[in-house]
């Protein structure tokens, strides 16, 4: 029996590859003749760098970068064998890098994201996969672009601060000093929101409150971003502030689209293509997927449903395992998961459930029992 395992991380507990290893051990324990292939899985957000580095023999690189509050942070990204850099913007501009008191999207910057890209370019990378979830910023991406050589100037020709406040005084965008290698680079941006840059559903109104913005801040930033989009349209034919995803990560999506000729795509889609998961699924007997929690939100573009949809393209059976399962998780059955199983074996504390060793053993035990049944049927 050939089993393909593409299981997402159990956040706070197991990485994608650790979860896959537990599944593989269990399936081989049932029958050592089984053929088990473990593919890394992520949705372009947290864990994508580690998943692709481990699953595709990538090299992890550490770089000093400017954090969202201008303090130095150590950020990690991955370089794959085909000179593709895998970057999580949250490594340099993520909300989790700030304390509650430090959160203020009027002042935070994406400058460090540009520094990471620049470092990767210096190492020969020309293709980029960038996950842009979890930002602490609302600067329209001018921080990132500033690190790459774009100049954002006020009416007197002085550089504006590379944060949301700087947009208030923005008058001219100059491309004279842009990193020349960028013209040879491609960017696939993992973006799983479809918000425009401005307006009722724009980044300021929808996402800035959770980043620490006041109502007054939101009104101001929305107006400043509209002006920024208008100025950008003068130098970029791709500047569309209403494009789905332009408002992702505080307008970082707009910056990628307008200045870096990027494509905004489903994070799951990107990871599935980069790991060539479809090639493995074609010849599988059973596909195993899962994540930390299965619920109705799983069907909204999360990794297990992406795997299930691909498996159903080839008529494959799909089994999912999860740390916990909600009452509304049955909708997953409608979206390609034939059966799912929670892995907890006894009542305990959340801390016990999230313990990596416990989670590994629980997942392995659950998979073992399910595949004993499958093996008895000589699937």
LINNORLIN-V205077 format. One line per field, one symbol per residue. phi: phi as a letter, one per 30 degrees, with the letter a starting at -180 (. if undefined). burial: + if it has 9 or more other C-alpha atoms within 8 Angstrom, else -. Layout:
# LINNORLIN-V205077
phi = ???
burial = ???
This chain:
# LINNORLIN-V205077
phi = .ccccbcddceibbdeddddddddedddddadddcccccdbacjcejddddddddbhdcdbcbdbdddciddbcccbbcddchcccbceddbbddddcdedddaddcdbcedddddedddddcjdbbbcbdcdidccbciiddedddcjdcccddcicddedaeeddecdbbcccdcdeddedcccbccdbcbcdddbjecdddddcdedcjddddeddddddddddeddddddbbdcdbdcdejdddhijdedddddcchcccbdddeddddddheedddecdcbccbkadbcaddedcideeddddddddecicdbcbbbdbbddcddddddcjddabbdcdcadaddddddeedddddddddddedddddddddhe
burial = ++++++++++--++++++++++++++++-+---+-++++++++++++++-+++++-++-+--+-+++++---++++++++--+++++++++++++-++----+++++++++++++++++++---+++++++++++++++++++++++++++++++----+-++++++-++++++---+---+--++++++++-+++++--+++++++++-+++---+++-+++++++++-+++--+-+++++++++++++++++++++-++++++++++++++-+-++-++--+++++++++++++-++-++++++++++++---+++++++++++--+++++-+++--+++++--------+++--+++++++++++--++-++----
